[in-house]
Amino acid sequence: MAKLNVNPNRMELSRLKKRLVTAKRGHKLLKDKQDALIKAFLERAREARTLREDLEKELMNCYKSFLLARAQTLPAMLEQALMIPGTTCNLHVSSKNVMSVIVPEYQFEQEGSALNYGLASSLGSLDVALESFTKLMPKLITLAAKEKAIKLMATEIEKTRRRVNALEHVMIPNFIETIKYITMKLDEQERSTLSRLMKIKEIVRSH
């Protein structure tokens, strides 16, 4: 621990004691914030993990359906069927404050139908694949919002942890060490002054 470079006087001692009280209060608040952030982070991480695992299974099935449709359809016919999109997607972005972290919230809307081609000229496997992909889009957007929130919360947790550590291991110990140093110096000065006064009294009495 290192003491601060200050003048050892009573005014500085009083100022440091106030700063120590403020630092301890700030440390407690930041520690509480860190604990709450970690709890919220873990909850969202579990939700995102479950959602991602479910989505990966559903995506695998979608790709299998699409590969089957691709194998059964002529390339020119498949290209013609997928050339013009049949759906319009609207994404509304808002934000939410979670323990002083601004996380995004997405509202996803789809209009129209993915099956905008001639059904007589296409196979049912392509219809199934496109409908499956269409149903997955809202879930993908939800997962994206959750994972973005997790990333932002992780960054804030790291910042808060650095501040907590700085207060706990640097600032507060330095304040305590400096207060002890100033107190010791003031006690020495007081003893020295008292000793001089006693000597002066002895000299005065002897005369």
Buried (B, 14 or more C-beta within 10 A) or exposed (E): EEBBEBEBEEEBBEEBBEBBEEBBEBBEEBBEBBEBBBEBBEEBBEBBEEBBEEBEEBBEEBEEBBEBBBEEBEEEBBEBBBEEEBBEBEEEEEEEEBBEBEBBEBEBEBEEEBBBBEEEEBBEBBBBBBBBBBEBBBBBBBBBBBBBBBEBBBEBBEBBBEBBEBBBEEBBBBBBBBBEBBBEBBEEEEEEEEEEEEEEEEEEEEE
